[in-house]
Amino acid sequence: MSNALVELNACSRDEFVAALANIFEHSPWIVEQAAAKRPFAGIGDLFAAMRAAVDQAPADLRMALIKAHPDLADKTQRARGLTAESGAEQNSVGLDRLSDAEYEAFERVNTAYRSKFGFPYIVCVRRHTKDSILRDFERRLPNDLVTETQTSIDEICRIAALRLDQSVTGSDRLAVTGRLSTHVLDTNSGKPAAGVALELVELAKLGANRVVMRTTTNTDGRTDAPLIDGRPVPIGRYELTFSVGEYFAARGVPLSDPPFLDRITLRFAVSEPEGHLHVPLLVTPWSYATYRGS
């Protein structure tokens, strides 16, 4: 449930803290410090006050903040119960339904990371796919303690920014979401391609691929809603498949049997979770082209 910033500015300190206590995992002291700086002109100002509380905290309190977070994909912690926010975030990337191979991979890197640094590996999972989380684990493991402590704090603040964006409404927004979109142009007729069935799939190395969306293009050759919107576009590899054979057949376009182009699959990668990635398709019964749009 969202809270209006104007109401948070006016409510009691205890009500303010209760409404935002879990923006930072099990660390209401951050919200308590921010409460004293009200009123806030915008959500950006509110988040800046929270970030300042973290940055100015003594080292032992910052370490307690890091250690308040759960390990990723940890079955024991799930049995004890995660916070609602952590559970939803881990579920969004599929950490509640790992294959045996994926679970073993997460368990291995969790153990290696904790053994070296003495605290859990923390990453803003809503910006990632399972594969990119595992790659990030491997990339960060060689870091020294000072670097990894700061990286953990930065990731905690990314998590908090996303939680705050979901929890508070105001005149401004935090720059925490991205968008993935597509557009199909029938260059045989020179018109937008309406009625093209398409499927977006998130690719995985160890486990099963995940279908993100199935939909059909509208009269403008676009989808009624972006393929991904209102959240970060997770870092990872994807396939976008267009059923163009059915589209041209339904319009009476002469085709070979079977059609030369039946289903067109574009494989691409996302590296900027907060960016706008546009993946269009320009198609005839015999050719197609694409490019990286924005």
N, C-alpha and C positions, 0 to 999 in steps of 0.2 A: 504494500500500500504506500502511495506517495504522500509526502507531506509538503504543503506549500511553504516556501521560505518565509513569506510574510507572517505566517502563523508561528513558525519556529522562532522568529525574531521576538515575538510577543509573549510566548509561553514561559512558564516557570523554568528555572534551571533544571530541576529534576525531570520535567517533561521533555525538555530539549535533549538531555542525556539519554533518557529512556528511548526516545524516537530514533536516535542515531548511534546507540551504544555499540552495535556490531558493524559499523562502517569499517573499523579496524578490529580485527579478530581478538575477542576477549580482552580488549584494551580500552575501556571507557574513559581512562584518564585523558586521552587525546581529545575526546569530545568535551570533557569537563573543562579543559583549558580553553577550547574554542568558545564555549558558552559565555565565558567572561568577556569576549570581544564583540558581542552583539551590539547593535544590529549589523547585519551583512547586506551590502547593496546587491549582491548576486551570489550565485552558487560558486562561481570562481573565487570570490573573496572568502566564502566559507571554507572551501577546500584549501586555499592558501593558508588560512589560520590553522587548520588541522596539520598540514604539511610542516608548518613552522614549529608546531608543538613537537612533532617527531624529530625534526632536524636539530632542535635545541635541547632535546632531552639528554640526560647523562648516558654514558655508554651502557651501564647496567640495565637501564630502563629500555633502551633500544634493543638490547639483546633479549630482554624478556618479551618484547613485542615479537621478535623473530621466532622465539621458542614457543609462542602461543599458537603458532600455526601447525596444522596437521601435516603428516607426510602424505604424498600423493598416492592414491590407489592402495591405501593401507586397510586391509580387511579388519584388523583388530580395532582400529580407530572407528571404522564404520559401525562395527558391532556396538561400540560404546556410545556412538552417536556424535556426528559432526554438528557444527552449527548449521542452521538452515541455509545460510549464505554459502558456506563452504561446500555443503552437499550439493546444492544446485549448480555451483560453479564446476565441480568435478564431474557431475552427471552430464553437463552440457557438452563436454568433450569426450564423453563415453568412458570415463574412468571407473564407472560402476558396472561395466559389462566388457571387461577385457578378456581376450583369449588367454589360454594358459601361457603361451609364448610371450604375450604382452605383459601379463602379470609378473612373470619371472624377470623380464627385462626391467620393469619398474622396481621390483624388489631389489635387484642387483644394484641399480644405480642409487636408489635411496640409501642402501646400506653403505655403499662406497662414499657417498657424499657426507652422511652423518659421521662416519668413521674419521673422515678428514677434518671436518669443520666443527662438529659437535652440536649442530643444529639442523633442522630440516631444510631440504631444498624447497625454495619458494619461487613460484613463477605465476604470473597472471594467466591462468589456464584458458580464460575466455579469448585470449589472443592467439591461441595455439590449437593445433591438432595433436593427436597422440604422438605421431612421428616427430613433429617439430619439438615437442617437449623432451623427448628422448635425445634429440640432437642437441638441444640446449643444455641438458644434463652433461653430456660429454664435452661440450664447449667450455662449460664453467668449472668443471672438476679440476683442471690444472691451476685455477686462480689461487692467489694467496688469501689469507684470512681477511685482511683489511679490504681487499677488493670485493670479496664475496659477501662480506657483511654489508657493504654499501649497496651492492647489487640487490641483495635481499630486501633492503629497505626501499629501494626504488621500485621493486616488483610489488611490495606490500602497498605502496602508494598508488600504483596502477590499479591494483585490486580495489582499493578504497575509492578511487575516483569512479570506477564503474559502479560500485555499490551506491555511492552518493548520487550518481546520475539517475539510477533507478529509484532512489528513495525520496528525492526532493525535486520539486518543480519551482521554477522561478523565471525571471525574464531572460536569463542566459542559460547556456548549456556548456558542459565540459566537452572538450574535443576528444571523445573516447570511443566514438563509433565510426564504422566504415560502411562501404556499400559495394556490392557486386551486382552488375546488371548485364543484360544482353539485348541485342536488337537484330532481327533477321530481315534482310532485304533481298527480295526476289529480283535479281538483276536480269532475269529472262523476260520479265514483264515490266520491269522498272518500277515496281510497287513494293510496299512493305508486305512481308509474308505473314498473313494471318492464318492461324490454325495449325502452326507447326508444333507438334508435341516435342518436349525436350525434358531432359533429366540431368540434374547436377549431382555428381558423386564425389565424395571425399575419399581419396585413395589412401590406403594403409599398407605398410610393408609387412608387418607381422600378423595383424588380425584381418578381419573382414572389412572390405570397403563399406562406406556408409552413404546411403542415399540422403542427400540434403533436401532436394525438392524435385517434384515432378509437376509440370504445368504446361500450358499451351499459350502461344503468342496471341495477342489481341489484334484488332484491326490496324494498329499502328506498327505491327511486327515486334512489339515489345511484350513483356510480361506485365500483368496488372500491378504487381508489386515487384520490387527488386528481388533477385535470387537470395541475397543476404542483405539485411538492413537493420538499423536500430541497435547494432552491436558491432564489436570488432569483426572483421573478416579473418577467420583463423589462418595463421601462417601454415602453409602446407601445399600439397599437390592435389589437383582436381581434374575431373573429366566432365565436359559438357557435351551431351549427345543430342543431336537434332534429327528427327525422323523426317527427312526431306523427301524420300521416295513416296511415302504416303501423301505428303503435302502436294507434290506435283501430280500424282495419279488422281487425286480428288479434284484437281482443276482441269483434267482432261488433256494434260500435256503429254504428247507422244513420248514413250519411254521404251528402252530396250527391256527384254524379259530374261533374267531379272534386271532391274534398273541399275545403271552404271553407278549412281550414287544413291544408296538406300538410307543408311544412317551415317551421319558425319559426327565424328568424335574429336573434340578439341581438348588436348591435354595441356594444362597450364599450371603455373604456381603463383601463390600469393605470398608476398613478403612484407607488405605494408598494411597491417590490420586496420589502421585508422584512415586509409586512403579510399578513393573511389576507383575501382577497377571495372572497366567496361570491355566485354568480350563479344564483339559483333560477328555476324556471319553474313557474307555476301555470296549468294548461291544461284546457280543455274542447274539444270538436270545433269550437266557434264563438268562443272567446275565449281570451285569455291575459294574464298579468301577470308582472312581474318586479320586483326591487328590489335595491339594493346591500346585501348581507348581510356578515357578518364572523364 
